[in-house]
Amino acid sequence: EVQLVESGGGLVQPGRSLRLSCAVSGFTFDDYALHWVRQAPGKGLEWVSGISWNSGMIGYADSVKGRFTISRDNAKKSLYLEMNSLRTEDTALYFCAKDISLTLDGFEMWGQGTMVTVSS
Amino acid sequence: SYELTQPPSVSVSPGQTAKITCSGDALPKQYAYWYQQKPGQAPVMVIYKDNERPSGIPERFSGSSSGTTVTLTISRVQAEDEADYYCQSADSSDTYKVFGGGTKLTVL
């Protein structure tokens, strides 16, 4: 069974940093790209960032470029999102998602999400 | 920035057919994907690469593409299909992944 389990969310002040993790099981980790997608309370889905199977392709939404860094550790079967200079508008449920392929395409499987609240 | 446009809401009676559209200039060049999200749950992929159905998704769900518009069709709609539906694709240079604003499907 494919499982993606996010962790690391919480309450943080504006301007501070947070690191999200996603632990994966149930499939060959380094055969697939991975993504972070977020959903602000009561709002729609927003793609945040994606990383290909070998970290050779990485993309970011304009809203987080320069502040967030995605990475993966294929040995530990884990995906990460380093979030710096957090803003109140970054408040959202952050989902980890498995791609359908090696490169950046669509989101085949999703975790349950970890909540990030940016507030003073 | 690139945008995908969906109707905010669609209503249909049980047993009828629901069609949800998604428009975007790059759709002739980029594949479209569709996701179903029920309240309090993570999204579920129901269509990939315009018209392919993942395993476990009922045959009632289908996708089609014509020019700058893609369509999710749900045949013989059931109460359990009531959910938010999102289309997703990429900009023409495949730099960004983009979601439509979402369509709330109401089963009357």
HADDOCK unambig.tbl for C-alpha pairs under 7 A between the chains (distance, minus, plus):
assign (segid A and resid 44 and name CA) (segid B and resid 101 and name CA) 5.93 0.50 0.50
assign (segid A and resid 44 and name CA) (segid B and resid 102 and name CA) 6.38 0.50 0.50
assign (segid A and resid 45 and name CA) (segid B and resid 99 and name CA) 6.41 0.50 0.50
assign (segid A and resid 46 and name CA) (segid B and resid 99 and name CA) 6.38 0.50 0.50
assign (segid A and resid 47 and name CA) (segid B and resid 97 and name CA) 6.18 0.50 0.50
assign (segid A and resid 47 and name CA) (segid B and resid 98 and name CA) 6.43 0.50 0.50
assign (segid A and resid 59 and name CA) (segid B and resid 95 and name CA) 6.57 0.50 0.50
assign (segid A and resid 59 and name CA) (segid B and resid 96 and name CA) 6.82 0.50 0.50
assign (segid A and resid 61 and name CA) (segid B and resid 96 and name CA) 6.41 0.50 0.50
assign (segid A and resid 106 and name CA) (segid B and resid 33 and name CA) 6.48 0.50 0.50
assign (segid A and resid 107 and name CA) (segid B and resid 45 and name CA) 6.91 0.50 0.50
assign (segid A and resid 108 and name CA) (segid B and resid 45 and name CA) 5.77 0.50 0.50
assign (segid A and resid 109 and name CA) (segid B and resid 44 and name CA) 6.95 0.50 0.50
assign (segid A and resid 110 and name CA) (segid B and resid 42 and name CA) 6.42 0.50 0.50
assign (segid A and resid 110 and name CA) (segid B and resid 43 and name CA) 6.81 0.50 0.50
assign (segid A and resid 111 and name CA) (segid B and resid 42 and name CA) 6.82 0.50 0.50
assign (segid A and resid 112 and name CA) (segid B and resid 42 and name CA) 5.57 0.50 0.50
